[in-house]
């Protein structure tokens, strides 16, 4: 069985279709599929290069762990990253309070999931604070990558504020 999801930039009206890589990343695909749909504020990558993503609270009953990882995602890759608020709470990242990643809360660090879409070449997942940041490649865009890349460039140049990134189930065949 092959499963597909859609990835949509709501305000820009762009949707692409992605195939889940169930054979290569079965735990991650199961966790993401079971949690869909998910929407949130989109961000454009600062370090990775050609990346958009959104952050959400951990949603899997059990963290999938590392599988089918990469530090050099290619255009069309969908990646899953597991962080905690201490990883992302540095003010240099620029998240506003709506992202809810601040590490200054009086409670223990909380898990945060980053669902990312890579739309161009020459990406490198290294961060000045964290070092190498491998991501689980759980899907690949099979339709609409060129239109999405244009919209992602608009996010980079015109800003992300007010744009929503949505991941949703499409179909199974």
C-alpha positions in Angstrom: 0.0 0.0 0.0 1.3 3.4 -0.9 0.1 6.4 1.1 0.1 10.0 0.0 -0.2 13.3 1.8 -0.7 16.9 0.7 1.5 19.8 1.8 -0.2 23.2 1.5 0.8 26.8 1.9 -2.7 28.1 2.7 -2.5 31.8 2.1 -0.4 31.4 -1.1 -2.9 28.7 -2.3 -0.2 26.2 -3.3 -0.6 22.4 -2.7 1.7 19.6 -3.6 1.4 15.8 -3.3 4.0 13.7 -1.5 4.4 10.0 -1.2 5.2 8.5 2.2 8.4 6.4 2.3 6.9 3.6 4.4 9.5 1.1 3.6 12.4 3.4 4.4 10.9 5.1 7.5 8.0 3.0 8.8 7.9 4.3 12.3 8.1 8.0 11.3 5.5 7.5 8.5 3.1 5.8 10.9 3.5 8.6 13.5 3.0 11.4 11.0 0.1 9.6 9.2 -1.8 8.9 12.5 -1.4 12.6 13.5 -2.7 14.2 10.4 -3.9 16.8 9.6 -1.5 19.2 11.2 -1.3 23.0 10.5 0.8 25.8 11.9 2.8 29.0 11.3 5.4 28.4 8.6 9.0 29.3 9.1 11.8 29.5 6.5 15.1 27.8 7.4 18.0 30.0 8.5 20.7 27.4 8.5 19.6 24.5 6.3 19.0 26.8 3.2 16.0 25.8 1.1 13.6 24.7 3.8 10.2 25.6 5.2 8.8 24.0 8.3 6.5 24.3 11.2 6.8 23.4 14.9 4.3 21.5 16.9 4.1 19.6 20.2 5.1 16.0 20.1 2.3 13.8 18.8 3.5 10.2 18.6 2.6 7.8 21.4 6.3 6.7 21.1 9.0 8.8 19.5 10.0 7.1 16.2 13.7 7.6 16.8 16.2 7.9 14.0 15.5 6.2 10.7 16.3 7.0 7.1 18.3 10.0 8.3 20.1 12.6 6.3 22.1 15.8 6.8 21.9 16.6 3.0 18.2 16.6 2.1 17.3 17.0 -1.6 14.5 18.9 -3.3 11.2 17.3 -2.4 12.3 15.6 0.8 9.9 15.8 3.8 11.8 15.5 7.1 10.9 14.9 10.7 13.0 16.3 13.5 12.6 15.8 17.2 13.8 18.7 19.5 13.0 20.0 22.9 12.4 23.5 24.0 16.0 23.8 25.4 17.3 23.0 21.8 15.2 25.8 20.3 14.8 28.3 23.1 17.8 30.4 22.1 16.6 34.0 21.2 18.8 33.9 18.1 16.3 31.6 16.5 13.8 34.5 16.4 10.6 32.5 17.3 7.9 34.7 18.8 5.9 33.5 21.8 3.4 31.9 19.5 5.9 29.2 18.6 6.0 28.2 22.3 9.6 27.0 22.2 11.0 29.2 24.9 13.3 27.4 27.3 12.7 30.0 30.1 9.6 28.2 31.3 9.8 27.0 35.0 9.1 23.4 33.9 11.2 20.8 32.3 12.0 21.0 28.6 9.1 19.9 26.4 9.4 17.9 23.2 8.9 19.7 19.9 8.5 18.2 16.5 9.7 20.0 13.3 8.0 18.9 10.1 10.1 20.3 7.2 9.9 20.5 3.4 13.0 21.0 1.3 12.4 22.7 -2.0 15.9 23.3 -3.5 19.4 22.0 -3.7 22.5 22.4 -1.6 21.0 21.9 1.8 23.2 21.1 4.8 21.7 20.3 8.2 24.3 21.9 10.5 23.5 24.4 13.2 25.9 26.7 14.9 24.5 25.8 18.4 23.7 22.2 17.9 26.1 20.9 15.3 24.8 18.2 12.8 21.1 17.9 12.9 20.0 14.7 11.1 16.4 14.5 10.0 14.2 11.4 9.2 13.3 11.5 5.5 9.7 10.2 5.6 8.3 11.4 2.3 9.1 12.8 -1.1 7.1 15.3 -3.2 5.8 13.7 -6.4 3.7 16.5 -7.8 3.8 20.3 -7.5 7.4 20.9 -6.4 8.1 23.7 -8.8 5.0 25.7 -7.7 5.9 25.0 -4.0 9.5 26.2 -4.6 8.2 29.5 -6.1 5.9 30.0 -3.0 8.8 29.1 -0.7 11.0 31.8 -2.4 8.2 34.2 -1.7 8.2 33.2 2.0 12.0 33.8 2.0 11.8 37.2 0.3 8.4 38.5 1.3 8.1 37.0 4.8 6.4 34.1 6.5 4.1 36.0 8.9 0.5 35.0 8.5 1.2 31.9 6.3 0.1 28.5 7.4 1.8 25.2 6.4 -0.6 22.2 6.4 0.2 18.5 6.2 -2.9 16.3 5.5 -3.8 12.8 4.3 -4.4 12.5 0.6 -5.1 8.9 -0.2 -3.8 5.3 -0.2 -3.4 3.1 -3.2 
